[in-house]
Structures are given as C-alpha cells and as structure tokens.
Amino acid sequence: MASSMAIKTLSRSPLSCSPFRKPFSSLLRLVSYSTKSDDDAIPTAGISRPLSDILKELNKKVPDSLVKLRIEAGFNIKYIPWHIVNRIMNLHAPEWSGEVRNITYSADGKSVSVVYRVTLYGTDAEIYRESTGTASVDDPGYGDPVQKAEAMAFRRACARFGLGLHLYHEDLL
C-alpha cells in the first residue's frame, strides 16, 4: 500500500487548494473544535496520520458559526459552504484529493448532475467516497449550474466521511 501511495499523483480540483496558503493559526481560528475536554482538543496538523485519526476529526460537529441557512421549496436547509468544507478538509486531512468523475446533462437539458470523488490518504490506508450533486440550468443564483452541482457533490462526498453529517439528522437528536 505504501509503495502505491508514493508514486500516486494527487489530483486537486479547483475546489481544493494548498493547506498552507494561509497561516495555520488562521485556519484554527476559522475551524475551532476546541472544548474543555482533552479528548476534543484542537488537533495538530493532519499530515502523516492514520485514517482513524483523520475520520475522528472530520466526524466532530461543525461549529454553528460556520453553518449557513437557505430556503429551498419553503424549507430551511442548513449547509456548510464548499469553501468552508475545503478548509476543514485541508486542516484535518491535508492529504485529501478531489476530482470530478462525471458531468451529465438531463435529457431535456434542464439540469446537470456531477459525480465527485474525495480521497483521503492516511499513513495506513487510503479511502474514497463519491457523491452526486444536481443543479437546474435555470437557477438564477450565483455561479453556473456545473459549479453548483460540483459544490453540492463535493459537500456530500465529504459528508460520507462524516464532515457535517450531523446537519442531516440533527432533528432526530
């Protein structure tokens, strides 16, 4: 496994960027998981850590200050913007990579779907999760439909690792 990781090239999408673009301290301020318990203390850099440690950090509840709200079909939807998800991934799993696997327009041309894959690299293994996102081509919001569908698919693929997953079931808590 280690030898295949050594020669594997990490592909980065436009959604991912260097984890060292901003000082590490500013990333910690943006994504602070600090609590009074030693078990939940802010982690050290994620470089060269086992996947279990990376997944433990990604499964922590995202602070409410980073969660946004939008109204969709009359329902309030909580979500984490893709750029925040990107920073969280860079902080806790800096070896991650992401790629668009497929872009498909509907037969009537009114929507586009994107399949996105996120891969995590740990010292002991690598794993990936894929998800889809769909956007209407007539949506008047910011960005083109492919960008919107990609951002949605990216967030959902990260949720499959546990990042922000609490937003999908917090009504049950």
DAMOTA-V823589 format. One record per backbone hydrogen bond with DSSP energy under -1.0 kcal/mol. CO is the residue of the C=O (numbers start at 1). NH is the residue of the N-H. If there is no record, write none. Layout:
# DAMOTA-V823589
co=(CO & CO)
nh=(NH & NH)
This chain:
# DAMOTA-V823589
co=(1 & 2 & 3 & 13 & 18 & 23 & 24 & 25 & 26 & 27 & 38 & 49 & 50 & 51 & 52 & 53 & 54 & 55 & 57 & 63 & 64 & 68 & 70 & 72 & 75 & 77 & 79 & 81 & 82 & 83 & 84 & 85 & 86 & 87 & 88 & 89 & 93 & 97 & 99 & 102 & 104 & 106 & 110 & 111 & 112 & 113 & 114 & 115 & 115 & 116 & 117 & 118 & 119 & 120 & 125 & 127 & 129 & 131 & 133 & 135 & 144 & 145 & 146 & 147 & 148 & 149 & 150 & 151 & 152 & 153 & 154 & 155 & 156 & 158 & 158 & 159 & 162 & 164 & 165 & 169)
nh=(5 & 6 & 7 & 16 & 21 & 27 & 28 & 29 & 30 & 31 & 41 & 123 & 54 & 55 & 56 & 57 & 58 & 59 & 60 & 66 & 67 & 79 & 77 & 75 & 72 & 70 & 68 & 85 & 86 & 87 & 88 & 89 & 90 & 91 & 92 & 93 & 96 & 119 & 117 & 115 & 113 & 109 & 137 & 106 & 135 & 104 & 133 & 101 & 102 & 131 & 99 & 129 & 97 & 127 & 122 & 120 & 118 & 116 & 114 & 112 & 148 & 149 & 150 & 151 & 152 & 153 & 154 & 155 & 156 & 157 & 158 & 159 & 160 & 161 & 163 & 162 & 165 & 167 & 168 & 172)
